[in-house]
Amino acid sequence: MTDYREILRLKSLGFSERNIALSCPCSRNTVSKVLKRAEEFGISWPLTNEQTNAVLEDTLYPKGSKSIKNKKMPDLAYVHKELLKNGVSKKLLWTEYMENCRLNSEEPLMYSQFCYYIQQDEQKRRASMHIKRKPGEQVEVDWAGDPAHITDPDTGEIIDAYLFVGVMTYSQYTYVEAFVNEKQQAWVTAHVHMYEYFGGVAKILVPDNCKTAVVHNKGWYNQQLNTVYREMAEHYGTAIIPARVRRPRDKANAEGSVGSISTWITAALRNEQFFSLAELNCAIREKLETFNARLFQKKEGSRLSLFRDEEQPLLAPLPATPYELAEWKQATVQFNYHISVNGMLYSAPYEYIKRKVDVRITDKTIEVFYNHNRIASHRRLYGRKGQYSTIVEHMPESHQKYLEWNGDSFRKWAKRIGCNTYQVVDAILTSKRVEQQTYKSCMGLLKLADKYSVERLEAACKKALSYTASPSYKSIKNILTTGQDKPQNEPDKPETTQNSYGITRGAGYYGR
């Protein structure tokens, strides 16, 4: 007889089917079939003494099982899913199953056998495992189902206030706070206040599968956390493990505490009227202290004593500063190497012109990221729209040089060249009502000096000053272009000849 007990025992120890077959001994095919049948019937190690190999054989291979082997087994996952729908019964699914078998020329199960396998599958699905948590290891968070209420003092309108609940898994020590909505800001703020209330941080954070925690869900094994929520977790040094969709057992303590909160806090305050969120949270805090101090019914102590004595000392310390809520946006770096955030302009390195960047916005700072790397950081601007925050290093080199020049710089530069250049630069700087309007012309003189030399620029300025006391950049450039600044050799004096035209005057007469 096959040693069914030994096969199941060795499988529980993690041995491969090959090694189990060598140990029993039997074929690998036999081991595979035994394990498959045991899984179908929900049989696993450890076994009782009464479950002998003979009993196991009768259980795994009952009379008529040989005929069952040749019959089409139903898709139990499909059956389970369909039974959750309104109006769908086992009888209906069996009828559809029979028709499918007929069309595919397969032998079906009888209705009783069909129901038996469904029952076995449901028992396996209902099985739950108790995971004993260590002190300080995990905190579960969620929104309570039933909101509290606030009365608007001006209109008398009743406003819902949503309760955030955080529960330490080990001690069941609870934190509760009311908010006017369940948006991102309220969600993150609640966590910051919760950690301050606990006086430390748990290693694991188990939230509900809400949008403020998970951006999208493509199954439990491929979840993407909300950017702000992940950032907050990194700040506090904790790991986020979201609960599975429609799996309340993943955060059983939070689910259980929600019911208790509804009784001992929400219901207890049902006859009181509050005109502000602060008033409501003050009353909640009083009820919360009483709730945490209540003695357990089935064990010694209270939530407070268990948390204080065994759990709080094991929590990670709070960071030096609380997490500052941030908002994330996308922006495009414009040709002036700036991005616009709420009407203000902040620089980014010019290499990222026309690139899309991520912008992290807080009350104090503006941070710019590209491919998850921070490329710029600014102090946030307030007040008049259109203000610029520009970091010099973000500018092209040519633009940086332009910033280095002002009226005094231009005058110092001109003085080093010569008195004529100084006089021209000074005249240009004072030619406009606003000095900055002349900087472009002065920069033009700098380029002329690089192109033609400082000596020729000084000579050109001298030439221009001989015409006018206020020469322009254009006139200086024209002199240099045409070469008028260059000294000209005096022409040879022509020989004196007798002029038959006595009234004709030579150049000497006109003083040339």
C-alpha positions in Angstrom: 0.0 0.0 0.0 1.1 3.5 -0.8 2.4 5.4 2.3 0.1 8.3 2.1 1.0 9.7 5.5 4.7 9.8 4.7 4.1 11.5 1.4 2.1 14.2 3.1 4.6 14.6 5.9 7.6 15.0 3.6 5.6 17.5 1.4 5.0 19.6 4.5 8.7 19.7 5.1 9.3 21.1 1.7 10.8 18.1 -0.1 10.4 17.9 -3.9 8.2 15.2 -5.5 11.4 13.5 -6.8 12.9 13.2 -3.3 9.5 12.0 -1.8 9.3 9.3 -4.5 12.8 8.1 -3.6 12.1 8.1 0.1 8.7 6.3 0.2 9.4 4.5 -2.4 7.0 5.0 -5.2 6.9 6.6 -8.6 6.8 10.4 -9.0 3.5 10.1 -10.8 2.0 8.4 -7.7 3.3 11.2 -5.5 1.9 13.9 -7.8 -1.5 12.2 -7.9 -1.7 11.8 -4.1 -0.7 15.4 -3.5 -3.3 16.6 -6.0 -6.1 14.5 -4.5 -5.1 15.6 -1.0 -5.3 19.2 -2.1 -8.8 18.6 -3.6 -10.1 17.1 -0.4 -8.4 19.7 1.9 -6.1 17.1 3.5 -2.7 18.2 4.8 -0.1 17.4 7.4 -0.3 17.1 10.4 -2.7 14.2 10.5 -4.4 12.4 13.4 -3.5 8.9 14.5 -6.9 7.7 13.2 -6.0 8.9 9.7 -4.2 5.7 8.7 -3.0 4.9 5.2 -6.1 2.7 4.7 -8.4 5.6 5.8 -6.6 8.0 3.6 -6.9 5.7 0.7 -10.7 5.4 1.2 -10.9 9.2 1.5 -8.7 10.1 -1.4 -10.0 7.3 -3.7 -13.6 6.6 -2.7 -15.7 4.0 -4.4 -16.4 5.1 -8.0 -13.4 7.4 -8.0 -12.0 5.6 -11.0 -15.0 6.8 -13.0 -14.6 10.3 -11.5 -11.0 10.5 -12.8 -12.4 10.4 -16.4 -15.0 13.0 -15.8 -14.7 16.7 -16.5 -14.0 18.7 -13.4 -15.7 22.1 -13.1 -13.8 25.4 -13.1 -14.1 26.1 -9.4 -12.7 29.6 -9.6 -15.3 30.5 -12.2 -18.1 28.9 -10.1 -17.0 30.8 -7.0 -17.1 34.1 -9.0 -20.5 33.4 -10.6 -22.1 32.4 -7.3 -21.4 35.9 -6.0 -23.8 37.3 -8.6 -27.5 37.9 -7.8 -29.8 35.0 -8.9 -27.0 32.6 -9.7 -27.4 29.1 -8.1 -25.5 25.9 -8.1 -28.3 24.2 -10.0 -28.0 26.8 -12.8 -24.2 26.5 -13.0 -24.5 22.7 -13.0 -27.0 22.8 -15.9 -24.6 25.1 -17.8 -21.7 22.7 -16.9 -23.7 19.7 -18.2 -24.4 21.5 -21.5 -20.7 22.4 -22.0 -19.7 18.8 -21.4 -22.2 17.6 -23.9 -20.9 20.0 -26.6 -17.3 18.9 -25.9 -18.2 15.2 -25.7 -17.0 15.0 -22.1 -18.4 13.0 -19.2 -19.9 15.3 -16.5 -20.2 14.9 -12.7 -23.5 14.2 -11.1 -25.1 17.1 -9.3 -24.2 15.8 -5.9 -20.5 15.4 -6.9 -20.6 18.8 -8.5 -21.8 20.3 -5.2 -19.3 18.3 -3.2 -16.3 19.8 -5.0 -17.8 23.3 -4.7 -18.2 22.8 -0.9 -14.5 21.7 -0.6 -13.4 24.7 -2.6 -15.3 27.1 -0.4 -13.9 25.6 2.8 -10.4 26.2 1.5 -11.3 29.8 0.6 -12.7 30.5 4.1 -9.5 29.3 5.7 -7.7 32.1 7.5 -4.3 32.2 9.1 -3.5 34.1 12.3 -0.3 36.0 12.0 1.1 37.0 15.3 2.6 40.5 15.1 5.5 41.7 17.1 5.3 44.9 19.2 5.9 48.0 17.2 5.9 46.2 13.9 2.7 47.3 12.2 0.0 50.0 12.2 -3.3 49.7 10.2 -5.1 52.8 8.9 -8.5 53.4 7.4 -11.5 55.7 7.2 -14.4 54.9 9.5 -17.6 54.0 7.8 -20.0 56.3 9.7 -19.1 60.0 9.7 -19.6 62.5 12.6 -21.3 65.8 12.0 -20.6 69.5 12.3 -23.2 72.3 12.3 -22.4 75.4 10.2 -23.0 78.3 12.7 -24.1 80.7 9.9 -26.4 78.5 7.9 -27.3 75.7 10.2 -26.2 73.2 7.6 -25.1 69.7 8.8 -21.7 68.9 7.4 -20.2 65.4 7.5 -16.9 64.9 9.2 -14.9 61.8 8.2 -13.0 59.8 10.9 -9.5 58.6 10.3 -8.6 55.5 12.4 -5.1 54.3 13.0 -4.5 51.1 15.1 -1.3 49.5 16.4 -1.7 45.8 15.4 -0.1 44.4 18.5 -1.7 46.5 21.3 -4.7 47.7 19.3 -3.8 51.2 20.6 -6.0 53.6 18.5 -5.8 57.1 17.1 -8.9 58.9 15.7 -9.2 62.3 14.1 -12.0 64.0 12.1 -11.6 65.8 8.7 -14.1 67.5 6.4 -13.1 65.3 3.5 -11.1 62.2 2.6 -8.7 63.9 0.1 -4.9 63.6 -0.1 -4.2 66.5 2.3 -6.4 65.1 5.0 -5.0 61.6 4.6 -1.4 62.6 4.9 -2.1 65.1 7.7 -3.8 62.4 9.6 -0.7 60.2 9.4 1.5 63.0 10.6 -0.7 63.6 13.6 -1.0 59.8 14.3 2.7 59.4 14.5 3.0 62.3 16.9 0.2 60.8 19.0 2.0 57.4 19.1 5.4 59.1 19.8 7.1 56.9 17.2 6.8 55.1 13.9 5.9 51.4 13.2 8.0 49.4 10.7 5.0 48.6 8.5 2.0 50.7 7.4 -1.1 48.9 6.1 -3.6 51.3 4.5 -6.8 50.5 2.7 -6.7 50.3 -1.1 -7.9 53.9 -1.5 -6.8 56.4 -4.2 -4.9 58.5 -1.7 -2.7 55.4 -1.0 -2.6 53.5 -4.3 -2.7 55.2 -7.8 -3.9 52.1 -9.6 -4.2 48.5 -8.9 -3.3 45.8 -11.4 -3.5 43.0 -8.8 -2.0 42.6 -5.3 1.5 41.9 -6.7 1.7 44.9 -9.0 0.6 48.0 -7.0 1.8 51.6 -7.5 1.8 53.8 -4.5 0.7 57.4 -4.6 3.7 59.6 -5.0 3.0 61.9 -2.0 2.1 58.9 0.2 5.3 57.1 -0.7 7.3 60.2 0.0 5.7 60.6 3.4 6.6 56.9 4.2 10.2 57.5 3.2 10.3 60.6 5.5 9.3 58.5 8.5 11.3 55.4 7.4 8.3 53.0 7.2 7.2 50.5 4.6 3.7 50.7 3.0 2.0 47.3 2.3 -1.5 48.1 1.1 -4.3 45.7 1.9 -5.8 43.7 -0.9 -9.1 44.8 -2.5 -12.1 43.4 -0.7 -9.8 41.6 1.9 -10.7 43.1 5.3 -8.8 40.4 7.0 -5.6 42.1 5.8 -6.3 44.9 8.3 -8.5 43.1 10.7 -7.6 45.3 13.7 -8.5 48.5 11.9 -11.8 47.0 10.7 -12.6 45.8 14.2 -11.6 49.2 15.8 -13.8 51.0 13.3 -16.8 49.1 14.7 -15.7 49.9 18.3 -15.1 53.6 17.4 -18.6 53.8 15.9 -19.9 52.7 19.3 -17.7 54.4 21.8 -17.0 57.6 20.0 -19.4 58.4 17.2 -22.5 57.0 18.9 -21.5 58.5 22.2 -21.3 62.0 20.7 -24.6 61.6 18.6 -26.6 63.9 20.9 -23.9 66.7 21.1 -23.7 69.6 18.7 -20.4 70.9 17.3 -19.9 74.1 15.4 -16.3 73.6 14.2 -13.9 70.8 13.4 -11.7 71.8 16.3 -14.6 71.4 18.8 -15.4 68.0 17.4 -11.8 66.8 17.5 -11.5 68.0 21.1 -14.5 65.9 22.1 -13.1 62.9 20.1 -9.8 63.1 21.9 -11.5 62.9 25.3 -13.5 59.8 24.2 -10.4 58.4 22.6 -8.4 58.5 25.9 -11.2 56.7 27.7 -11.5 54.1 24.9 -7.8 53.3 25.0 -7.8 53.1 28.8 -10.8 50.6 28.8 -9.8 47.2 30.2 -9.8 44.2 27.8 -12.5 41.6 28.4 -10.5 38.5 27.6 -7.0 39.5 28.7 -5.3 41.7 31.3 -4.6 45.3 30.9 -5.8 47.8 28.3 -4.8 49.2 25.0 -3.0 52.0 26.7 -1.0 49.8 29.2 -0.1 47.3 26.6 1.1 50.0 24.2 3.0 51.9 26.8 4.7 48.9 28.4 5.5 46.7 25.4 5.1 48.5 22.1 6.0 52.2 22.4 9.7 51.5 23.5 10.1 49.5 20.2 8.8 52.2 17.9 11.3 54.0 15.6 12.0 57.6 16.7 10.2 60.4 15.0 12.3 62.4 12.5 13.6 65.8 13.5 10.9 67.6 11.6 7.4 66.4 10.7 6.6 65.7 7.1 5.6 68.7 5.0 2.8 68.0 2.7 3.7 68.5 -0.9 1.8 68.8 -4.1 3.1 67.4 -7.4 2.6 68.9 -10.8 4.1 68.7 -14.3 5.6 71.6 -16.2 7.6 72.3 -19.3 10.9 74.3 -19.2 10.4 77.2 -21.6 13.0 78.9 -23.8 13.8 81.4 -21.1 14.8 78.3 -19.0 12.0 78.9 -16.5 8.9 77.0 -15.4 5.6 78.6 -14.3 4.1 77.6 -11.0 1.0 79.5 -9.8 1.9 82.6 -11.7 5.6 82.7 -10.5 8.6 81.7 -12.6 11.4 79.5 -11.4 14.6 78.6 -13.3 15.9 75.2 -14.3 19.2 74.3 -16.1 19.0 75.5 -19.7 19.9 72.0 -20.9 16.3 71.0 -20.0 14.6 73.5 -22.3 11.3 72.0 -23.7 11.6 69.0 -21.4 8.7 68.0 -19.2 9.7 68.0 -15.5 8.0 67.1 -12.2 7.5 69.9 -9.7 7.2 69.3 -6.0 5.4 72.2 -4.3 5.4 72.9 -0.6 4.5 76.0 1.4 8.2 76.9 1.5 10.0 75.3 -1.5 9.7 74.6 -5.2 11.7 71.5 -6.3 12.1 70.5 -9.9 12.8 66.8 -10.9 13.7 65.1 -14.1 13.7 61.3 -14.3 13.4 61.3 -10.5 16.6 63.4 -10.1 16.3 66.9 -8.6 17.7 69.5 -10.9 16.6 72.7 -9.2 15.4 74.0 -5.8 13.9 77.4 -5.0 12.4 79.2 -2.1 8.7 79.6 -3.0 7.6 83.1 -4.1 4.5 84.9 -2.8 2.8 88.2 -3.7 2.7 89.9 -7.1 2.3 87.5 -10.0 5.1 87.3 -12.6 8.1 87.3 -10.1 11.3 85.5 -11.2 13.5 83.2 -9.1 16.7 82.7 -11.2 19.8 80.7 -10.3 22.8 82.0 -12.2 24.2 78.5 -12.8 21.0 77.6 -14.7 21.8 80.2 -17.4 23.9 79.8 -20.5 27.5 81.0 -20.2 26.8 84.0 -22.5 23.9 85.0 -20.3 25.9 84.7 -17.2 28.5 87.1 -18.5 25.8 89.6 -19.3 24.7 89.6 -15.7 28.2 90.4 -14.5 28.1 93.8 -16.2 26.5 97.0 -14.9 27.2 100.8 -15.3 30.2 100.8 -13.0 31.7 97.7 -14.6 31.4 99.2 -18.1 33.1 102.5 -16.9 35.9 100.6 -15.3 36.5 98.6 -18.4 36.5 101.7 -20.6 38.9 103.6 -18.3 41.4 100.8 -18.7 41.3 101.2 -22.5 41.6 105.0 -22.7 40.0 108.3 -22.0 38.2 108.5 -25.3 36.5 105.1 -24.8 35.6 106.1 -21.3 34.0 109.3 -22.6 32.0 107.4 -25.2 30.8 104.7 -22.7 29.8 107.4 -20.2 27.9 109.3 -22.9 26.1 106.1 -23.9 25.2 105.2 -20.3 23.7 108.6 -19.7 21.8 108.8 -23.0 18.7 107.0 -21.7 16.3 107.7 -18.9 16.9 104.1 -17.5 20.6 103.0 -17.5 19.8 99.4 -18.2 18.5 100.4 -21.6 22.0 101.2 -22.7 23.7 97.9 -21.6 23.1 96.3 -24.9 25.1 99.1 -26.7 27.9 98.8 -24.1 28.0 95.1 -24.7 28.3 95.8 -28.4 31.5 97.9 -27.7 32.9 95.0 -25.8 32.5 92.8 -28.8 34.0 95.5 -31.1 37.1 95.5 -28.8 37.4 91.7 -29.1 37.0 91.9 -32.9 39.2 94.8 -33.8 41.4 95.3 -30.7 41.3 97.9 -27.9 43.7 100.2 -29.7 41.5 100.6 -32.7 38.4 101.0 -30.5 40.2 103.9 -28.6 41.1 105.5 -32.0 37.5 105.1 -33.3 36.1 106.7 -30.1 38.6 109.6 -30.6 37.4 109.9 -34.2 33.8 109.9 -33.2 34.2 112.5 -30.5 35.7 114.8 -33.1 32.3 114.8 -34.7 29.9 114.8 -31.7 30.1 114.8 -27.9 27.5 111.9 -27.7 28.5 109.2 -30.2 26.5 106.1 -30.5 27.5 102.4 -30.8 26.4 102.5 -34.5 28.8 105.4 -35.3 31.7 103.7 -33.6 31.0 100.4 -35.5 30.8 102.3 -38.8 34.2 104.0 -38.2 35.8 100.6 -37.5 34.2 98.9 -40.4 35.3 101.5 -42.9 38.7 101.8 -41.4 38.4 105.5 -40.6 40.2 105.0 -37.3 43.5 104.1 -39.1 46.1 106.9 -39.6 46.5 107.9 -43.2 49.8 108.7 -44.8 50.1 112.3 -46.1 50.1 112.5 -49.9 53.2 113.8 -51.7 53.2 117.5 -52.5 52.7 118.0 -56.2 55.2 120.0 -58.2 54.5 123.7 -58.6 53.3 124.4 -62.1 52.3 127.5 -63.8 48.5 127.7 -63.7 47.0 129.6 -66.6 43.9 130.0 -64.5 45.0 132.6 -62.1 41.8 132.7 -60.2 42.1 129.0 -59.3 42.9 128.5 -55.6 44.7 125.4 -54.4 44.0 123.3 -51.3 46.5 125.3 -49.3 44.3 128.3 -49.7 41.5 126.6 -47.9 43.8 125.5 -45.1 43.7 121.8 -45.9 
